[in-house]
Amino acid sequence: MSTVSFMGIEEPPQPAAQRLALWDLGFRPFYLLAALLAALSVPLWALQFSGLLTQPVLRGSAWHAHEMVFGYALAVVIGFLFTAGRNWSGQPTPTGKPLMALAALWLLARLLVLSPWLWASLLLNLAVPWAAAWGLWRALHAAGNKRNYFFVGLLVAMGLASAAVHLGQADVLRLPGLNIGLDLLLFMIAVMAGRVVPMFSNNGVPGMCATRQPQVEKAALGSVLLLLALDLLAVEGAVLAAALLAAALAQGLRLALWQPWKSWRNPLVWVLHLAYAWLPVHLLLRAGATLGWIAPGPATHALTLGVIGLITLGMITRTALGHTGRPLKAGPVEISAYLSMLLAALLRVLFPLLAPASLMLGVQLSAALWSLSFVLYLLRYTPLLMRPRPDGQAG
């Protein structure tokens, strides 16, 4: 271990239990920041949406959606990519002061979306994913790891999608920034799920035989890219509905090859399968909304709570355990958080479909359960993410 402090002054090494490890690797601060934002902002939005908050804080539903996509989800993505990027490349990703600076930039961006300074908010929300893209690219480029360059491009695109939301709020340019941001997240999830879910499943559940077939993989990823292209072109109607149905079939076939029915013995595995099972549900609901059969809300929340909520919660628990040197085993806290998120998703999707007159109750209950998931995460993982690994390894 280095004996140089953050100020660059030599000092005696501290016992591992006393040293602050928060800035040792990207997942540590960004998982905590993501969980904190998730735990606080969604109940705040639910109070405002239901009229119980007399002084509105978030400026409309677009800003609530913006913070979930470009605040919460982006923080998880940055933490994950900085950590995975170091493994992929064998090169350092931002730690220490550069990581502190990026976390501070992310925090300031969260404050500015609540302010009247729209252009300053645009610039900072553009700067966060672009700065993260630079940090990731440096590691990948140093190792010649071209296979993962596209993640750099996706971070750059996330910044542009966030800027499009701001430009729409300023009535300067009308682009589907939120839809594009969700499509980009969906593609990242589809790529990473294909890489890790079969591996985690086969390693974590004896007798499981999760497999991948090249044709199905191409169809699953290609269908998501097609949706991104159609959203960029603002295509609607029967063409979009047909693409959504084809994507739902491809994702369903992919999931079936992973044998999700065998995953129930390991919560760290079944939460990922359950999250991915929400993906074809989202696509089918969105097809129904595109054809005018149902309202669009259930499809959106099947994606944001069912897919994104569950899979990010599953990943920030599993990777936090693994990279802090703890056993890969979910306990009662993790299982409670997963089930709370699942129930939040079910309520937010089913209430508008089956009991639209009680929508407000569904929103409030779902927000409370979503927040509970992340409060449980913070209680369990804050000490782990602040302390060094017990085995003394870096990370």
C-alpha positions in Angstrom: 0.0 0.0 0.0 1.2 3.5 -0.7 2.1 5.7 2.2 1.3 8.9 0.3 -1.9 10.7 1.5 -4.3 12.5 -0.8 -2.4 15.7 -0.1 0.9 14.1 -1.3 2.5 14.2 2.1 4.3 11.1 3.4 2.7 9.6 6.5 2.8 6.2 8.2 0.5 3.6 6.7 -2.9 3.3 8.5 -4.4 0.0 9.5 -6.7 -1.3 6.7 -9.8 -1.0 8.9 -9.2 2.7 9.5 -8.3 3.8 6.0 -11.0 5.4 3.9 -11.2 3.3 0.7 -14.1 5.3 -1.0 -11.9 6.6 -3.8 -10.0 3.4 -4.5 -12.2 2.4 -7.5 -15.1 3.8 -9.4 -17.9 1.5 -8.1 -17.4 2.7 -4.5 -18.5 6.3 -4.7 -20.8 6.0 -7.7 -22.8 3.1 -6.4 -23.4 5.0 -3.1 -24.3 8.2 -5.0 -26.7 6.3 -7.3 -28.4 4.6 -4.3 -28.7 7.9 -2.4 -30.3 9.7 -5.3 -32.7 6.8 -6.0 -33.7 6.6 -2.3 -34.4 10.3 -2.0 -35.6 11.5 -5.4 -38.4 9.0 -6.3 -40.3 9.6 -3.0 -39.9 13.3 -3.5 -41.3 13.0 -7.0 -44.2 10.9 -5.8 -45.1 13.5 -3.2 -45.0 16.2 -5.8 -47.0 14.1 -8.3 -49.7 13.4 -5.8 -49.9 17.1 -4.7 -48.7 16.5 -1.1 -45.6 18.6 -1.8 -46.9 22.1 -1.9 -43.6 23.6 -3.1 -42.6 21.6 -6.2 -38.9 20.8 -6.5 -38.7 18.8 -9.8 -39.9 20.7 -12.9 -42.3 18.3 -14.4 -42.2 14.6 -15.2 -39.5 15.1 -17.8 -37.0 16.1 -15.1 -38.0 13.2 -12.9 -37.3 10.9 -15.9 -34.1 12.8 -16.6 -32.7 12.2 -13.2 -33.5 8.5 -13.2 -31.8 8.0 -16.6 -29.0 10.5 -16.5 -28.5 10.7 -12.8 -29.2 7.3 -11.2 -28.7 4.9 -14.1 -25.7 6.8 -15.4 -24.0 6.7 -12.0 -24.3 3.0 -11.9 -23.0 2.7 -15.4 -19.9 4.9 -14.6 -19.2 2.9 -11.5 -19.5 -0.4 -13.3 -17.5 0.6 -16.4 -14.6 2.1 -14.4 -14.4 -1.1 -12.4 -14.9 -3.5 -15.4 -12.7 -1.3 -17.6 -9.8 -1.9 -15.2 -10.3 -5.7 -15.5 -10.7 -5.6 -19.3 -7.6 -3.5 -19.9 -5.3 -4.2 -16.9 -4.9 -0.4 -16.8 -6.0 2.0 -14.1 -9.3 3.9 -14.5 -9.8 7.1 -12.5 -9.2 6.8 -8.8 -8.3 9.3 -6.0 -8.6 13.0 -6.9 -9.8 12.5 -10.5 -12.5 10.2 -9.2 -13.4 12.8 -6.5 -13.6 15.5 -9.2 -16.0 13.4 -11.4 -18.2 12.6 -8.4 -18.3 16.3 -7.4 -19.3 17.1 -11.0 -22.1 14.5 -10.9 -23.3 16.0 -7.6 -23.3 19.6 -9.0 -25.2 18.4 -12.1 -27.9 16.9 -9.8 -28.2 20.3 -8.0 -28.3 22.3 -11.2 -31.3 20.4 -12.6 -33.3 21.8 -9.7 -32.1 25.4 -10.5 -33.4 27.9 -13.1 -29.9 27.8 -14.8 -30.8 25.5 -17.7 -27.7 26.1 -19.8 -25.4 25.5 -16.9 -27.3 22.3 -16.2 -27.0 21.2 -19.8 -23.2 21.8 -19.8 -22.6 19.8 -16.6 -24.9 17.0 -17.6 -23.0 16.8 -20.8 -19.6 16.9 -19.1 -20.2 14.0 -16.7 -20.6 11.2 -19.2 -18.0 12.7 -21.5 -15.5 13.0 -18.7 -16.3 9.3 -17.8 -15.8 8.4 -21.4 -12.4 10.0 -21.4 -11.4 8.1 -18.3 -12.5 4.8 -19.7 -11.0 5.4 -23.1 -7.6 6.1 -21.7 -7.5 2.7 -20.0 -8.8 0.8 -23.0 -6.6 2.7 -25.4 -3.5 2.1 -23.3 -4.2 -1.7 -23.5 -5.3 -1.7 -27.1 -8.6 -3.1 -26.0 -10.7 -2.1 -29.0 -13.4 -4.6 -28.3 -14.9 -2.4 -25.6 -14.4 1.0 -27.3 -18.1 1.1 -28.1 -18.8 1.7 -24.4 -16.9 5.0 -24.8 -19.2 5.9 -27.7 -22.3 5.0 -25.6 -21.2 7.3 -22.8 -20.7 10.1 -25.3 -24.1 9.4 -26.8 -25.7 9.5 -23.3 -24.3 13.0 -22.9 -25.9 14.1 -26.2 -29.2 12.6 -25.2 -29.2 14.5 -21.9 -28.4 17.7 -23.8 -31.4 17.0 -26.1 -33.7 16.9 -23.1 -32.4 20.3 -21.9 -32.7 21.7 -25.4 -36.3 20.5 -25.5 -37.0 22.1 -22.2 -35.6 25.4 -23.6 -37.8 25.1 -26.7 -34.7 25.2 -28.9 -34.7 21.7 -30.4 -37.3 18.9 -30.2 -35.6 15.5 -30.0 -36.6 12.4 -28.2 -33.7 12.6 -25.7 -35.3 10.6 -23.0 -36.3 7.8 -25.4 -32.8 7.8 -26.8 -31.3 7.7 -23.3 -33.5 4.7 -22.4 -32.6 2.9 -25.7 -28.9 3.4 -25.0 -29.3 2.0 -21.5 -31.2 -0.9 -22.9 -28.4 -1.7 -25.3 -25.8 -1.5 -22.6 -27.9 -3.8 -20.4 -28.4 -6.2 -23.3 -24.7 -6.4 -24.1 -23.6 -6.8 -20.5 -26.4 -9.3 -19.7 -25.3 -11.5 -22.6 -21.7 -11.4 -21.3 -22.3 -12.0 -17.6 -25.7 -13.6 -16.9 -24.8 -17.0 -18.5 -21.4 -17.0 -16.7 -22.8 -15.9 -13.4 -25.6 -18.5 -13.7 -23.3 -21.4 -14.5 -20.8 -20.5 -11.8 -23.4 -19.8 -9.2 -26.0 -22.6 -9.7 -24.7 -26.2 -9.8 -26.2 -28.1 -12.7 -27.3 -25.0 -14.6 -26.4 -24.9 -18.3 -27.1 -21.3 -19.5 -26.0 -21.1 -23.2 -25.6 -18.6 -25.9 -26.4 -19.0 -29.6 -24.8 -16.6 -32.1 -28.0 -16.2 -34.2 -30.0 -15.4 -31.1 -27.4 -13.0 -29.8 -27.3 -11.1 -33.0 -31.1 -10.9 -33.1 -31.3 -9.7 -29.5 -28.7 -7.0 -29.8 -29.7 -6.0 -33.4 -33.3 -5.6 -32.4 -32.4 -3.1 -29.7 -30.2 -1.2 -32.2 -33.2 -1.1 -34.6 -35.4 0.4 -31.9 -32.8 3.0 -31.3 -32.7 3.9 -35.0 -36.5 4.0 -35.2 -36.7 6.3 -32.2 -34.0 8.6 -33.7 -36.1 8.8 -36.8 -39.4 9.3 -34.8 -41.0 6.3 -36.5 -44.3 5.3 -35.0 -47.3 3.1 -35.8 -47.3 -0.4 -37.2 -43.6 -0.3 -38.2 -42.5 0.4 -34.7 -45.0 -2.1 -33.2 -43.6 -4.8 -35.5 -40.1 -4.0 -34.5 -41.1 -4.2 -30.8 -42.8 -7.5 -31.2 -39.7 -8.9 -33.0 -37.5 -7.6 -30.3 -39.7 -9.2 -27.6 -39.4 -12.6 -29.4 -35.6 -12.3 -29.6 -35.2 -11.3 -26.0 -37.5 -14.1 -24.9 -35.6 -16.7 -26.8 -32.3 -15.4 -25.4 -33.7 -15.7 -21.8 -35.0 -19.2 -22.4 -31.4 -20.3 -23.4 -30.2 -19.1 -20.0 -32.6 -21.5 -18.2 -34.0 -19.0 -15.7 -36.2 -21.6 -14.1 -33.1 -23.2 -12.6 -31.8 -20.0 -11.0 -34.1 -19.9 -7.9 -31.4 -21.4 -5.6 -29.1 -18.3 -5.8 -30.6 -14.8 -5.3 -27.6 -13.1 -6.9 -28.5 -15.1 -10.0 -32.3 -15.1 -10.0 -32.5 -11.3 -9.6 -30.7 -10.9 -13.0 -32.9 -13.4 -14.7 -36.0 -11.8 -13.2 -34.8 -8.4 -14.4 -34.2 -9.6 -17.9 -37.7 -11.3 -18.0 -39.1 -7.8 -17.6 -37.6 -6.8 -21.0 -39.9 -8.8 -23.3 -42.8 -7.6 -21.0 -41.7 -4.0 -21.6 -41.4 -4.5 -25.3 -44.9 -6.1 -25.6 -46.5 -3.3 -23.5 -44.8 -0.7 -25.6 -46.1 -2.4 -28.8 -49.6 -2.2 -27.3 -49.1 1.5 -26.4 -47.7 2.2 -29.9 -50.9 0.8 -31.4 -53.0 2.8 -29.0 -54.4 -0.1 -27.1 -53.0 0.9 -23.7 -51.4 4.0 -22.1 -47.6 4.3 -22.5 -46.9 4.5 -18.7 -46.9 0.8 -17.9 -44.4 0.1 -20.7 -42.1 2.8 -19.5 -42.2 1.6 -15.9 -41.8 -2.0 -16.9 -38.4 -0.8 -18.3 -37.4 1.6 -15.7 -38.4 -0.3 -12.6 -38.6 -3.9 -13.9 -35.5 -4.1 -16.1 -33.3 -1.2 -15.1 -34.2 -1.1 -11.4 -33.8 -4.8 -10.8 -30.7 -5.4 -12.9 -28.8 -2.4 -11.6 -29.7 -3.4 -8.0 -28.6 -6.9 -8.7 -25.3 -5.7 -10.2 -24.5 -3.2 -7.6 -24.9 -5.8 -4.9 -23.0 -8.6 -6.7 -20.1 -6.5 -8.0 -19.8 -4.6 -4.6 -19.5 -7.9 -2.8 -17.0 -9.3 -5.3 -14.8 -6.2 -5.6 -14.7 -5.6 -1.8 -13.5 -9.2 -1.3 -16.6 -10.5 0.3 -18.3 -13.9 -0.4 -20.7 -13.8 -3.3 -23.8 -14.6 -1.2 -27.0 -12.7 -0.8 -28.4 -12.4 2.7 -31.8 -11.3 4.0 -31.0 -7.6 3.3 -30.3 -8.2 -0.4 -33.2 -10.6 -0.8 -35.5 -8.0 0.8 -34.2 -5.3 -1.5 -34.8 -7.4 -4.6 -38.3 -8.4 -3.6 -39.1 -4.8 -2.7 -38.0 -3.6 -6.1 -40.0 -6.4 -7.8 -43.2 -5.4 -5.9 -42.5 -1.7 -6.8 -42.4 -2.6 -10.5 -45.5 -4.8 -10.3 -47.5 -2.1 -8.6 -46.3 0.7 -10.9 -47.2 -1.4 -14.0 -50.4 -3.1 -12.9 -52.2 -0.3 -11.2 -52.6 1.8 -14.4 -53.6 -1.3 -16.3 -56.0 -2.9 -13.8 -57.0 -0.1 -11.4 -56.5 3.3 -13.1 -58.8 5.0 -10.6 -56.3 4.1 -7.9 -53.3 5.2 -9.9 -52.2 7.6 -7.2 -52.1 4.9 -4.5 -50.1 2.7 -6.9 -47.5 5.5 -7.5 -47.1 6.2 -3.7 -46.7 2.5 -2.8 -44.4 1.9 -5.6 -42.2 4.9 -4.7 -42.0 3.8 -1.1 -41.0 0.3 -2.1 -38.4 1.6 -4.6 -36.9 3.8 -1.9 -36.9 1.0 0.6 -34.8 -1.1 -1.8 -32.1 1.5 -1.8 -32.3 2.3 1.9 -31.6 -1.3 2.5 -28.7 -1.2 0.1 -27.2 1.9 1.8 -27.5 0.4 5.2 -25.8 -2.8 4.2 -23.2 -1.6 1.7 -22.1 1.9 2.9 -19.6 0.4 5.4 -18.3 -2.1 2.8 -17.8 0.5 0.2 -16.0 2.9 2.6 -13.6 0.3 4.0 -10.6 -1.4 2.2 -10.8 -5.0 1.1 -10.2 -7.4 4.0 -7.7 -9.3 1.9 -5.5 -6.2 1.4 -5.8 -6.2 -2.4 -6.4 -3.1 -4.4 -9.9 -2.1 -5.4 
